[in-house]
Amino acid sequence: MAQDINSVNGKIIKVSINNGNFEIISMGHRNPQGLYFDKENNFILETEHGPFGGDEINLIKVEKMNKDKIQNYGWAISSAGEHYGGKNEANKTKYEKYPLYKSHSEHGFIEPLKSFVPSVGVSEIVKIGQNKYVLSSMSDKSLYFFELDKQKQIINLNRVKVFERIRDLSFKNNQLLLFMEDTASIGVLNLN
């Protein structure tokens, strides 16, 4: 379904609040979790859960929206992860239909900025400074701070363990708010 242009499954869509009409911005997504529009840099950062391994951070270029070809991120043809159960006889038909090639670009898709293997259970992503971002995780119970260089590649990726599932993030006035799932609480980090 993520590769079917006639379905909204596996797509990032833009919806008009005036009339409900929509257009597909990008496709080939497995399970989007976080979405951040960086107005200053004119791109969207999207996080998604992979299968068994292969959580992704993807960069969607706004200037390529509304062009002849929809930006395609490869699911279920390419992924750094594997189908649950791996490559065994029970999954033979699944791998024939959805091979999960490790390279996206060799098969005509856009490579993720980052693939997490094993999966970390990505959730939200927010901007915290000039080309600086933070990603939260659920299964890894950590924050991932990183920067994007001039080529829009991840540099200075640092993991900070929080010891609790982080479902959502918000950043305002140099404070990072963590919406933590296990204790139904809000954590506050001052990022001065």
N, C-alpha and C positions, 0 to 999 in steps of 0.2 A: 504493500500500500504506500510506503514512503517513496517509492519510485513511480507510482501511478499519478500522472499529472491531473487526473480527473477526481482525485481524492484529496481531502484536506489532512488526512492522517500523515504524520511524519513531515509536516510543513510548518514553517513560520509564515504567518499571514498578517496582512495589514487590513484592518477593518475600518470602514468609514463610519463615524459616529452619527453622520447625518442620515444615511439611508441603509446601513447594514451591508453594503456591497463590500467585497473583499478581493484582494489580490494576493497571490503567492509571492513571498519575498525570497524564500529559499526552501529547499526540499532535501530529502535524504537524511532526516533526523530520526533517531530512535525514540528517545524519551526526554524532550527538553525540560530543564529544571529552572535555569536562571537565564535572564535576558536583560542586557544593559545597553541602552543606546548612548554612545559617547558622542554627544553633539559637537564637541570641540574637534574631535578627530574624524567625525562623520563615518562611524562604523558601529556595528552591533556586535557585542560579545554574547555568545550563547553557550550555556553548559548543558550537557545531556548525559544521561546514564547510558553506558554501553551494556553489552550483554554480560558474559562472565569475563570481566576485564574490559578495558577500552572506554571508560568514561572520557568525555572530550570537552575541550574548550575550543569553540569555533569562532572565527571572525567573519562576519558578513559585511561586505563592502556596500555601503549605501549607494555609491555612484554607479554600481552595477545593477541596481534594482531597476525594474521597468525596462530592461533591455530585452533583446531578442531571446536570450537564453537565461533560464532561472539558475541561480547558483545552487549546485548540488553537492552535498556532503557525504554521499555514498551509502548510507544505510539502505538496505541490508546486503549490499554487495561487498563493501569494504568496512573493516573495523579492526582495531588492534586487539579486540577481545575474541572470544570463542562462544559458540552456542553452549548453553548449559548442558553438561554431560560430556562436552568435548567431541573430538573426532572419533566416533565409535560406530558400530554397525547400526545402532538405533537412530543415529543422527545422519546416516548416509544420504537420505533423500533431502533432508534439510540443507546439508552442505552442497548438494548438487544444485539446488534452487538458489540458495543464499550462501555463497562460498566464503564470505568474510575475508577477502584478500587483505593482506597487511598494508599494502600500498594503496592509497586513495588515488594519487595522481596518475599512476600507471594505468588506471582504469577509467580515467576521464573525470575524476571527482576532485574536490578541494580537500587538501590535507588539513586536519585539525591543527590548531596552534600547539596543542598538548593532548596526548592520550595517556591516561593513567592505567597502568597495568602493574599490579592488580587494581581493581576499581577502588575508589575512595568514597563513593556515594556522593558525587558533586551535588550541590544545591545552588545557592544564590551566588551572584557575582556583582560587585559594586566597584566604582572608581573612588580612590581615596587621595588622589593627587595627580600632578602632571604625569601622565602615562603610567600611573601606579594603580594597581587593582588588588582586590582580595576576593578569594573564592572560599566558600564554606563547604564543609563536607559532613555527611551523616555517618556513614559506616566507619570512616577513619577518625571522626571526632576531632577534626583539626581545621585550621585556617591555612590557606596558601596565599602568601603575599608574593606579588611579582610585578615586573615592569615590562613594557613593550619598547623595543628599540625602534630606530627610524625605519627599519624594514618590517616592522610590525611582527617581530619575533619575541618570544618570551625570554627574558633574562632575569637574573637575580631571584629565582624561585625559592622561597623559604617557607618551610612548614612550621607551624606553631600548634602544638597539641593543646586542645581545650578539654578533653576528657568527657565530652558530651556531644550528642548529635545536634548539629546546628542546622535548622530548617531554613532560616531566612536571615538576611542582613539588611541593615540600613546605615547610611553614613551621613552625618550632618554635624557641622560645627566641630570638626576634628574628633568626633566621637563615633566609634563603630558600635552599633547595637547588634547583639547576637540574640536571635530568637531560638532558644534552646528547647529541644523537644522532650527529653527525658524528664526534666523537672518542671516543664511548663513555665520557664522563667526567662528573664531578659538579662543578658550580660552586657556590660558597658566597658569598652576599652577606649581610653584616651590616647589619641595618636598624635600628640604634640611633638 
